[in-house]
Amino acid sequence: MAVDPDDEGLSWGTESDPTHVDAPATDHPADDAERGEPGMSSALLVTLGVFGGVFLLFIVGWIIAVQRTTAPSANLFFGFMYQLRGILAIVAPAAWFVGVLVLARERRAGVRILWLVLGVVLLAPWPFIVGPGA
């Protein structure tokens, strides 16, 4: 059985059809490449993912390092400051990573990578790496 191309069910209708509506052509926003704005390359996304993983491991390292040490009990103020130090040490790698992504958003990829490398060096959990006896 052959399908008739003029079948009503397969046509979009004509202007005389009461259900036919002519819609104005809409302008779709251009992609980043069409606007001339550079997007993130795949290599940059993978690199940012690797740095994100490193900073996540640093958070785990700081949690372990803070739990290994004991707080000095000289007085209430020193105990509070010691706990605050531990909390800030745990949060610092995540804050650095998010800060670089947000604050260096308009910078070149190389500048962002250099800031992330600086964060890896500065925020490494040295008490966890060196060990409790050192």
Backbone as a ProteinNet text record, in pm:
[ID]
protein_1_A
[PRIMARY]
MAVDPDDEGLSWGTESDPTHVDAPATDHPADDAERGEPGMSSALLVTLGVFGGVFLLFIVGWIIAVQRTTAPSANLFFGFMYQLRGILAIVAPAAWFVGVLVLARERRAGVRILWLVLGVVLLAPWPFIVGPGA
[TERTIARY]
84.3	0	89.3	76.6	157.7	95	180.8	132.8	118.6	3.6	-22.7	45.4	135.8	204	110.7	-7.5	-102.7	-200	-169.4	-255.8	-262.4	-379.5	-396.8	-318.3	-306	-236.2	-87.3	-32.8	110.9	148.6	54	85.7	78.2	141.8	143.1	25.8	-49.6	-164.8	-129	-228.2	-207.4	-261	-246.6	-293.9	-445.4	-515.2	-660.5	-707	-617.2	-650.5	-665.5	-776.5	-794.4	-696.6	-634.3	-539.6	-396.1	-373	-239	-200.1	-82.8	-35.1	103	120.4	252.6	319.1	428.1	500.9	619.2	652	769.4	896	992.2	1119.6	1188.3	1232.2	1299	1448.8	1513.7	1659.7	1710.7	1791.2	1850.8	1983	2012.7	2141.9	2254.9	2356	2470.5	2550.1	2614.6	2703.2	2823.3	2901.1	3020	3117.5	3131.9	3227	3181.5	3050.6	3000.6	3011.8	3005.4	3017.5	3162.5	3254.3	3394.6	3449.5	3369	3416.9	3480.9	3600	3664.3	3599.5	3575.8	3522.7	3636.9	3604	3707	3736.2	3862	3899.5	3886.6	3887.7	3877.4	3998.8	4116.3	4237	4230.7	4177.8	4164.9	4065.6	3954.8	3856.8	3915.3	3994	4057.5	4159	4235.3	4334.5	4266.6	4156.5	4083.3	4025.9	3984.1	3935.4	4045.1	4165.6	4279	4312.6	4316.9	4344.7	4234.6	4109.8	4000.2	4017.4	4061.6	4088.1	4202.5	4308	4422.2	4378.3	4301.7	4255.1	4159.1	4081.2	3994.7	4077.5	4185.5	4276.2	4343.9	4373.2	4431.3	4333.1	4205.8	4105.3	4105.8	4110	4113.9	4242.2	4354.5	4481.3	4477.8	4417.6	4407.4	4314.7	4206.8	4116.6	4192.1	4269.6	4346.5	4452.8	4521.7	4627.1	4570.2	4453.7	4393.1	4347	4296.7	4251	4367.4	4484.8	4601.2	4658.7	4648.7	4711.3	4617	4675	4595.4	4602.1	4493	4484.9	4551.3	4629.5	4685.7	4574.1	4577.4	4469.1	4516.7	4588	4636.9	4519.8	4432.2	4311.2	4206.8	4092.3	3981.3	4011.8	4078.8	4109.9	4202.3	4308.9	4401.6	4335.8	4248.9	4174.8	4083.7	4015.2	3929.1	4009.9	4122	4204.9	4264.7	4295	4348.4	4242.4	4119.2	4011.9	3980.9	3985.7	3963.9	4072.3	4195.1	4306.1	4280.4	4231.5	4202.3	4090.5	3986	3874.1	3918.9	3996	4043.6	4140.7	4221.5	4312.9	4235.6	4125.2	4044.1	3970.7	3922	3842.6	3929.7	4055.4	4140.8	4157.8	4182.6	4198.6	4073.7	3956.5	3832.9	3813.1	3841.8	3826.5	3924	4045.9	4145.6	4098.5	4053.5	4011.2	3892.9	3791.5	3673.7	3710.7	3796.5	3839.5	3912.3	3999.5	4070.3	3972.1	3878.6	3782.6	3693.8	3654.6	3563.8	3639.5	3747.3	3816.8	3902.5	3951.5	4035	3957.6	3827	3742.1	3775	3805.7	3831.4	3978	4061.1	4203.7	4230.9	4351.9	4392	4406.2	4404.5	4412	4545.3	4653	4784.4	4791.8	4725.8	4725.7	4648.2	4535.6	4457.7	4536.7	4606.6	4685.8	4798.6	4863.2	4970.7	4917.3	4799.6	4739.8	4707.1	4660	4628.3	4755	4863	4990.8	5042.3	5030	5071.3	4989.8	4861.1	4777	4817.8	4857.1	4902.5	5026.8	5117.7	5240.8	5211.7	5130.7	5107.2	5015	4918.9	4815.4	4834	4948.3	4972.6	4964.8	4903.6	4891.4	5023.3	5118.7	5253	5252.8	5169.3	5168.4	5130.6	5044.5	5006.3	5117.5	5182.2	5287.3	5411.6	5454.2	5575.6	5556.1	5439.7	5411.3	5405.6	5354.1	5334.8	5463.9	5568.9	5690.7	5785.6	5765.4	5860.8	5832
-116.8	0	123.7	205.6	325.6	440.8	525.5	640.9	758.5	820.9	936.3	1058.8	1127.3	1243.6	1359.8	1358.9	1467.8	1434.5	1331.8	1291	1402.8	1430.8	1539.8	1519.3	1395.5	1369.1	1392.5	1398.8	1417.3	1557.6	1647.9	1783.6	1879.4	1991.4	2092.9	2187.3	2172.3	2260.1	2377	2446.2	2564	2685	2799.6	2922.4	2925.2	2848.7	2844.5	2752.8	2671.9	2582.9	2666.3	2653.1	2735.9	2701.6	2584.7	2549.2	2587.8	2636.9	2674.4	2809.4	2815.8	2938.7	2968.4	3087.9	3132.3	3202.8	3147.3	3208.2	3284.4	3395.6	3469	3389	3405.9	3337.5	3398.1	3313.1	3361.3	3355.9	3453.6	3454.8	3377.6	3277.3	3198.8	3263	3267.8	3325	3241.6	3310.1	3242.1	3165.9	3062.9	2987.6	3074.5	3029	3103.8	3119.4	3015.1	3020.6	3122.2	3134.6	3228.5	3372.3	3394.1	3528.5	3572.7	3482.5	3516.9	3499.2	3448.3	3426.7	3288.5	3282.6	3151.5	3067	2941.6	2848.3	2770.8	2684.6	2602.9	2482.7	2455.3	2338.7	2213.4	2100.6	1973.3	1952.2	1991.1	1975.2	2060	2180	2265.7	2207.3	2153.6	2092.2	1971.8	1890.9	1775.8	1823.9	1927	1981.2	2036.8	2108.4	2160.7	2047.1	1939.8	1823.6	1757.9	1750.2	1691.6	1778.6	1910	1999.2	1991	1978.6	1962.3	1836.6	1727.7	1603.8	1618.1	1689.5	1711.4	1791.8	1897.5	1978.1	1899.3	1809.1	1723.9	1629.7	1576.1	1492.9	1574.7	1700.5	1787.6	1807.4	1821	1835.6	1711.9	1594	1469.6	1463.4	1502.8	1504.7	1597.6	1716	1809.9	1757.6	1688.8	1631.6	1529.5	1444	1342.7	1408.8	1509.9	1577.6	1649.8	1711.9	1782.7	1683.7	1569.1	1469.6	1404.5	1398.8	1336.3	1421.1	1551.7	1640.6	1665.7	1698.9	1729.7	1879.2	1932.9	2076.3	2109	2217.7	2260.9	2314.9	2280.3	2322.4	2430.1	2530.5	2637.2	2719.1	2763.1	2832.1	2824.4	2881.6	2870.5	2938.7	3052.7	3125.4	3045.2	2988.2	2910.1	2784	2723.8	2607.8	2643.2	2758.4	2804.2	2836	2906.4	2941.9	2817.6	2717.1	2593.7	2523	2519.2	2458.2	2538.9	2670.6	2756.3	2734.1	2716.8	2688.1	2558.7	2457.9	2330.6	2342.6	2416.1	2434	2510.7	2616.5	2694.3	2614.4	2529.6	2445.9	2345.6	2295.8	2199.6	2269.1	2389.2	2461.1	2531	2560.1	2639.8	2582.1	2451.9	2403.4	2423.3	2399.2	2419.4	2567.9	2653.6	2797.3	2846.6	2794.1	2834.6	2792.1	2668.5	2617.3	2697	2716.9	2792.3	2938.1	2993.6	3132	3153.1	3060.6	3072.4	3060.7	2967.5	2951.1	3073.9	3135.4	3249.6	3379	3404.1	3532.1	3541.2	3429.4	3430.9	3379.6	3394.7	3344.6	3409.7	3537.5	3610.3	3604.5	3542.6	3533.3	3418.8	3418	3307.5	3180.4	3068.9	2938.7	2922.6	2972.3	2959.7	3029.6	3142.4	3217.1	3138.4	3080.9	3000.4	2878.7	2814.9	2697.4	2736.5	2849.9	2894.9	2922	2981.8	3005.2	2873.9	2776.1	2646.1	2573.3	2583.9	2522.2	2588.7	2720.2	2790.3	2741.8	2718.8	2666.2	2525.8	2443.1	2307.1	2312.7	2404.2	2415.1	2472.5	2576.7	2644	2567.3	2494.3	2433.7	2283.9	2231.6	2089.1	2058.3	1947.2	1913	1857.1	1946.5	1904.6	1822.5	1851.2	1763.1	1618.9	1602	1465.7	1403.8	1481.3	1428.6	1390.9	1476.9	1453.2	1342.4	1339	1236.1	1294.5	1217.9	1270.9	1285	1213	1217.7	1329.6	1395.4	1495.2	1632.2
0	0	0	-98.8	-113.9	-36.9	19.8	96	1.4	3.9	-80.7	-18.6	-91.2	-33.3	-4.3	-64.6	-40.9	72.3	148.7	259	363	414.9	511.7	640	684.8	809.7	802.5	680.3	664.4	620.9	610.8	566.8	685.6	668.1	773.1	759.4	657.4	636.3	548.4	505.5	421.3	495.6	432.6	496.1	508.6	427.6	438.2	551.8	605.4	716.8	844.4	921.8	1041.8	1155	1151.8	1257.3	1221.9	1102.2	1058.3	1118.7	1180.3	1241.1	1186.6	1134.7	1091	1207.6	1255.3	1366	1309.4	1370.2	1322.2	1350.5	1265.3	1285.4	1407.4	1497.6	1618.7	1600.4	1656.1	1652.6	1772.9	1746.4	1853.6	1891.9	2022	2060.5	2002.8	1959.8	1897.7	2001.8	1958.2	2046.7	2082	2183.4	2224	2108.2	2028.7	1917.3	1812.6	1789.1	1690.5	1738.5	1869.6	1924.1	1936.9	1917.2	1928.5	2068.4	2162.5	2297.9	2306.7	2361.7	2371.2	2479.5	2450.9	2549	2611.2	2705.2	2768.4	2680.6	2660.8	2582.7	2668.6	2603.1	2675.5	2765.2	2716.8	2797.5	2924.2	2912.8	3030.9	3129.9	3080.5	3170.1	3242.8	3172.2	3237	3340.3	3306.7	3400.5	3524.9	3507.6	3623.3	3707	3642.6	3716.5	3797.6	3740.3	3813.5	3934.4	3914.1	4026.8	4131.7	4087.9	4182.8	4266.6	4202.8	4276.2	4374.1	4332.7	4422.5	4544.3	4522.3	4635.3	4724.1	4665.9	4746.4	4833.5	4777.7	4857.9	4967.4	4937.4	5040.7	5155.7	5125	5230.9	5319.7	5258.3	5335.8	5418.6	5360.7	5433.9	5553.5	5537	5648.9	5756.8	5717.2	5817.9	5902.4	5837.4	5910.9	5998.1	5944.9	6020.8	6142.8	6128.5	6240.9	6347.4	6305.7	6402.1	6475.8	6416.2	6480	6592.9	6579.2	6677.4	6793.7	6907.3	7026	7053.3	7098.8	7124.4	7257.2	7260.8	7388.1	7477.4	7602.1	7692	7788.7	7737.6	7822.7	7878.2	7791	7834.2	7723	7747.7	7653.9	7520.9	7524.1	7402	7311.7	7368.2	7286.9	7231.6	7306.6	7257.6	7140.8	7152.5	7044.3	6918.8	6936.2	6821.5	6754.9	6834.3	6779.5	6694.9	6741.5	6663.2	6537.8	6549	6432.5	6327.8	6372.9	6282.1	6205.3	6273.6	6208.1	6106.2	6140.5	6047.4	5924.3	5944.1	5829.5	5742.3	5804.3	5726.4	5641	5691.1	5615.8	5500.6	5523	5423	5318.5	5350.1	5262.5	5122.1	5102.7	4964.6	4878.7	4934.7	4857.8	4826.9	4923.6	4902.2	4795.2	4796.2	4695.6	4556.2	4542.1	4412.6	4357.7	4440	4396	4370.2	4453.5	4434.6	4302.9	4267.8	4139.6	4023.8	4032.9	3923.6	3907.4	4017.6	4010.2	3979.6	4050.2	4036.1	3910.5	3859.9	3739.2	3618.4	3621.1	3513.3	3379.5	3379.4	3255	3214	3292.4	3260.8	3165.3	3111.6	3024	3106.5	3036.7	3103.4	3176.5	3119.9	3183.5	3318	3328.8	3455.1	3560.9	3521.5	3616.2	3662.8	3570.3	3605.7	3700.8	3677.6	3768.1	3908.2	3920	4051.5	4120	4044.3	4103.8	4148.5	4070.2	4110.3	4237.3	4246.9	4368.5	4488.8	4468.8	4576.5	4617.2	4520.8	4553	4640.7	4611.1	4690.5	4829.3	4835.9	4963.3	5057.1	5002.5	5086.3	5108.3	5073	5094	5243.7	5279.9	5422.3	5477.1	5503.6	5545.1	5672.8	5772.7	5891	5856.4	5757.8	5715.7	5632.3	5545.9	5458.3	5536.3	5627.5	5704.4	5805.5	5866	5965.8	6104.7	6199	6334.6	6413.8	6381.4	6460.2	6422.7	6309.4	6263	6316.8
[MASK]
++++++++++++++++++++++++++++++++++++++++++++++++++++++++++++++++++++++++++++++++++++++++++++++++++++++++++++++++++++++++++++++++++++++

